[in-house]
């Protein structure tokens, strides 16, 4: 039972780290970024490319891949999503879906369809640590927990106290008034995309160190979307709660029913939530009605 709890917490941390990206972009620009899973996958492939091409150690490779992902996020907005500003929400969502499909095809052409293990290339040790008498947690899983906690603390601090975070909140609440007050909407949106891609890439990078990377990694990013919606698409607190709920249901289904349900359960929860409370536990009902 203790091992199941550890598994739920680790999987919940992965989903929470990814879900924070969904929440940030939606909260700032009211766009559902359905290419977030592919951007997460791209972060893992950037780590693989760094490991094979540059003479960095493990820490340097992770840092370089994460910073490159930050740049990628900003460039995605500047060269793609910027032209969706002011357009119908559906157009922006369809653009992210198309971009995600493009990234999947590009990853296959560039790195192939086989499974790669950047952790082995970087000689990353992944020692298991005992918890009590019957549970274990890997070193990478501990890193995921630590990165998730630090990321959420940083996001809360930025949005609550940071100058740029206050501007983000202003753009999310009333973009027209924010623009009239002198806030450059494109700069704020580009920053939101950069940070969102950065947190998603961190999740992809850390997961790839333990389980490797292939095109299927994007599915983990997509499974985090139900977690974000369950908690509320404009709430970071909700993203954490939703991630734990989805992770608990998934782990329980794998343990007591069938491992084949792992990719199904998050979307069953999504359907149920959309039917009974589509704005999530902590989301704002009026905000979701805008979509």
N, C-alpha and C positions, 0 to 999 in steps of 0.2 A: 504493500500500500504506500509506503514511503517513497519507493521508486516511482510509482505512478504520479505522486505529487510533484516530485522533482521533474519528471517529464512534462507535466502540465505547465510548470513554472517556466521551464526553458522554452518550450514551444510558444507559450504565451508571450515571452519576452521577444522572440523572433517576430511574431505577428505584430506586437506592439510597436517595435522599431519600424517595421514596414508601414503599419497603419498611420504612424505619425506623419508620413509623407502624404498620404491621401488626405488627411485632415488639414494639413498646412495649406495645400494648394486649394482645396475647396473653401477653406475659411477665408483665404485672401482673395481668390478670384472667382469662386463659385463654379469651378470647372472640376468635373470628375476625371481624373487622369487614369484612364484604363490602360495606359502603357507603363504604369509604375512597376509592374512585375518584370517587364522586359528591361527597364532601366536598372532594376536591381540585378538582373542576370548580367547585364552589360558590365556592371561594377565587378562582378566575379570574373568575367572574361578579361577585364583590364588587369586584374591581379595576375591572371594566368599569363597574359602577354608580358607583364612586367617581370614575372618570375623567369620567363624564358629568354627575354631580350636584354634585360638590364642587370647589372651586377649589384643589386641591392640585397641586403639581408631581409629577413622576414618582416621586421618592423618597418624598414624603409619601403619595401614593396607594398605593404598594406597602406601606409601613409600616402605613397605616391598614387596608388590606384584610387584611393578615396578622394584625394584632391583633384584628380582628373575627372572623377565623377561629378564633383562640384562644378567644374568648368563645363562638362557636358550638359548638366541641367540648365545652366544659364544660356548655353548656345541653343538648346532645344527651344527655349522661349524666344530668343532673339530671331532665329531663322525660321521658326515654324509657328509657335503658338501666338506670337505677337500679332499675326495677321488675323487671328480669331477674336481679338479684343473688340468688343462691341457687337459681335455677331451672335446669332442664336446659340443657346447653350448646346443644343443637339449637334450643331456643326462642330463645336469644339470637342465634344465627346467623341464624335465619329472620327475626327482628326487624330485623337490620341489612340483610338483603336487601330486605325490604319498605320500609324507610326509604330505601334507595338508589333504588328505583323511584319512591317519592314525590318525592324530590329531582329526579329526571330530569323528571317531569311538571311540577313546580313551576317548573323552569328554563325549560321550553318556554312555559308560560303567562306567565312574567314577562319573559323576554328573547327569546322567539321561537326558531325553529329555524335561523335563518340564522347565518352565520359572522360574528363580530365581531372587531375588531382593536384592543384597548386600547392596544397599543404606538403605533399611529398617532395615537390620540386624545391620548396623553400626549407625543407627539413624542419618543419614545425612540429615540436613534440606535443602530443595530445594525451597527457597522462590523466588517468582517472583518479579522482579523490573520493575516499569513502565518506558517506554521511550516515552516521549511526551504524547499525550492524548489518543493514540489508539494502542500502542504496548507494549509488555512485553517481558522480557528475564529472564530466570531462573538463579539461582545462579550457577548451574552446567554448564550451557551454558557460563556464564561469565568465569568460571574456564577453560573451553575448549579454549576460545579465548585467555586467558592469557597464558596457557600452550603452545598453538601453536605459539604465538609470541615469547615467551622465547626460545622454541625449535629451531625455525628457526634462531633466533639471535645467539644461541649457535652453530648451525651447520655452519652458515656462518663464524663465528669467528674461529671455529675449522679448516675448510677447507682453509680459507684464511690466517690465522696467526699462527695456532697451528703447532707444529712440527709433530705430528702424522697426522694432516690433510694434510700437505704438502706431507707426505709419501703416504697417501691415493690417492691423486691426481696423484702422480708419478706412482703408481701401476696401476691406471686406464688408464693413457696415454700410458705407455709402461712397462708392467710388467717384460719383460726380462731385459731391461736396469735397472729397479729398483732393481731387484734381483742381477744383476751384481754390482750394487753400494752398496750392503751390506744390503738392506732392506729385512727383513724377510716377504715374501709374506703371509705366513700362519698367522702370528701375525696380519698383517694389515687386512686381510680378516675376521679373527675372530672378530676383533674390529668393523669392519663395520657391521657384522651380529648382534653383541651385541647391538650396538647403534640403528640399524634399528628395531630390535625386541623391544627395549626399547620404542622408539617413538610410534610404533604401539600399544604396550601394554598400554601406557598412554592413547591413544585414546579409546581403548576397556574398560579400567578401568573407565574412566570418563563417557563414554556413558552408561555403565552398572549401574552407580550410579543414572542415570535418568530414563532409560527405562528397566533396568534389563538385564539379560544375558541368552542366550540359544544358540543352535547350529546355529541359523539363523544370529547371530551376525557376523559370518564370511563373510556373503554376503556384509556387509557394507565395509569390508576390500577389497573385490573383486571389488566393485563399485568405489573404489578409484583408481584402476589401470587405467581406462580410463582417469581420471583426470591427472595422472602422464604422460600418453602418449600424451595427448592433449598438455600439456605444453612443453614436451620434457623430455625423460627419463634420460638425464644427466644434468638437470637444476632444481635447487631448486626454482628459480624465476618462471620458467615455471610451476612447480608443484602447486605453489600458484595460478597462473592465470588459469591453467586448472581446478583446484578445484572450483574456483568461477564460471567458465563457466558451468561446469557440475552441480553444485549446483543450479545455476540460472535456467537452463533448467529443472531440476527435480522439483524444487519448482513450476515453472510456469506450468508444465504439471499436477502436482497434483492439483493446484488451479483452472486451467481453462479447463482442459480436463477430467482427471480421476486419482484418487489415485492409480489405478491398474498399471499405467505407471511408478510408482516410481522406480521399479527394472529394467525397460526396457530402459529408456531414456539414462542412462550413456553408455550403450553398443551400442545404435544407434549412439551416438556421436562418440564412438570409431570406429565403422565401417566407418563412413563418414571421419573421420580423417585419417584412414589407407588408404582410397582410394585416398585422395587428398594431404595429407601432412604427411606421416607416421613417419617422424622424429619430429613432433610437432612444436609448434610455436618458442620455444627457444632451441630445441634440435639441435645437430650437425648431419648433414646428413651423413658425413663420418663415424661417430661413430655407427649409427644405421645400416649402411650397413655391419658392421662386424658380425651382429647377424646371 
